[in-house]
């Protein structure tokens, strides 16, 4: 009997309600809401320092770490902490690698148990799998014009002799929809096909950031550096994402310098030339300028006409001259807009059995491009749509629960649906980024802008995503 009393008595309650016990329960709740890599990279390093008068003080390794938490995981942390510590709990962060305040002694058994679990979860991630090359993107199907011929020729030259030309690094810059990602994948596909012994890896900058931070915080930086520098070709997409990421920029500069010294080929894409990149280390910008810099400018009206003619010929589509001229003259941001419009026009033309009229083409343009509708005073599409309605519609169409859509889950399907909802919110609500962020778990406006650009950059080359976004937009505009 005494043993029974001891087992269920206050001793266990005291242990469970210690600072470490409660923080551990909080992290278990957070773990259910975010990816395993996100948890181990951003939540595991947090240490509880004290909990006094409703104020929980947590220690984080650096200011950069704190800013990332604040922008990406703050809601998940607050939600878990309030469930475990109490609704009125406030959180403060102690930013220090060697804190003045020492946290309570950790339960070593539980820490070891969690470490073993983390090692198991990351056994596969240690291989740093490739961000796969898209075989649809080849040099042969890259649309060539006077606007982009230099970039194509340069990419072909580099791909034929990777690491053996003076074009190292090669940086391709331009607006969304101009073909940067197409050329990057095409170069990788060409090298893999024709230089089979070459180790090729394509990374988007967000993936590099997450991998680098994980390696840094888990004392695996040497292993990660070795895996990158052993590559023969590194293709790095959207370098501008690393703006203001000082530590990661320093790590990247080291890796790129090592690769360049070993005559390994580096190809990078960016939204801006090195001299115009904001929030970048001058040494890194200087490194980008060592090789070849080529720009992909928005297609000219003649180029757009040529592209429309090729599209019509390839798809056996008949288009009225006035519609052809209207499209070529009004949509100059990139071929992704024209591609989206032509897909819709082609579909409607095949369904009704005759060419789409100019009035109908303008209506389709308004449905796809709210900016065009605003410039041309189409009141039907100028009316802003409430963010709540956008989130609800995306939730229904993409079969993702509303609460997960606005939460912090990193599950791939949920993350894509969230990015679509953010993209449409910015495009259709006419609300500022901070207001949009409030509706999505009070995210920081920079995170909102990043998610918007992710969808904007994928639309030109992802017909499935393009159709989903257009269908949701049409449904919203018909309400």
TALIN-V844426 format. One record per pair of residues at least 6 apart in sequence whose C-alpha atoms are under 6 Angstrom apart, sorted by the first residue. I is the first residue (numbers start at 0). J is the second residue. If there is no record, write none. Layout:
i | j
I | J
I | J
//
This chain:
i | j
25 | 79
25 | 80
28 | 79
29 | 75
32 | 408
33 | 408
33 | 409
34 | 409
40 | 213
45 | 58
45 | 59
46 | 57
46 | 58
47 | 57
47 | 102
48 | 56
48 | 57
48 | 102
49 | 55
49 | 56
53 | 88
54 | 88
54 | 89
54 | 90
55 | 90
56 | 90
56 | 91
56 | 92
57 | 92
57 | 93
58 | 92
58 | 93
59 | 94
60 | 95
60 | 96
61 | 94
61 | 95
70 | 442
70 | 443
129 | 200
130 | 201
130 | 202
132 | 184
136 | 181
136 | 184
136 | 185
137 | 185
138 | 185
147 | 295
150 | 293
158 | 186
158 | 190
161 | 264
162 | 262
162 | 263
162 | 264
166 | 290
166 | 291
167 | 290
168 | 265
168 | 266
168 | 290
169 | 266
169 | 290
169 | 291
169 | 292
170 | 266
170 | 267
170 | 268
170 | 292
171 | 268
171 | 293
171 | 294
172 | 268
172 | 269
172 | 270
172 | 271
172 | 294
173 | 270
173 | 294
173 | 295
174 | 270
175 | 456
176 | 333
176 | 334
176 | 335
176 | 459
177 | 295
177 | 333
197 | 231
198 | 230
198 | 231
199 | 232
200 | 233
201 | 234
201 | 235
202 | 235
203 | 235
203 | 236
204 | 236
204 | 237
204 | 238
214 | 220
228 | 258
231 | 263
232 | 263
232 | 264
232 | 265
233 | 265
234 | 266
234 | 267
235 | 267
236 | 267
236 | 268
237 | 268
237 | 269
238 | 269
239 | 269
242 | 278
242 | 279
243 | 278
252 | 283
273 | 284
297 | 332
297 | 333
300 | 327
300 | 328
303 | 327
304 | 327
317 | 354
318 | 354
322 | 357
335 | 459
348 | 354
348 | 355
365 | 372
373 | 381
383 | 427
383 | 428
384 | 427
384 | 428
385 | 428
386 | 424
390 | 420
394 | 400
394 | 401
404 | 417
405 | 439
405 | 440
406 | 440
418 | 450
421 | 451
422 | 451
432 | 444
433 | 444
436 | 442
436 | 443
436 | 444
458 | 465
//
